[in-house]
């Protein structure tokens, strides 16, 4: 069965594109980690897309991810799984 999908892109949005994103800094044992979050709702079924941008991932490269629930996007609910 297929539910949540995460797509990863090695790109870096410009500061204008990140203007309305939530900026977050997490402190860990290894140092600090900077990230940007954006969670738009795209239709009446309340399908939420989860975008996360990390300027420096574990390989020191930029990483933009998109996470979404395919059943919620297609059927409007999360209890009907894709086979």
Secondary structure, DSSP 4 states (H G I P E B T S, - for coil): -B-EEEEEE-----TTTTTTSEEEEEEETTEEEEEEEE--B-STT-PBPEEEEESS-TTSS-EEEEEEEHHHHHHSSSSS-B-
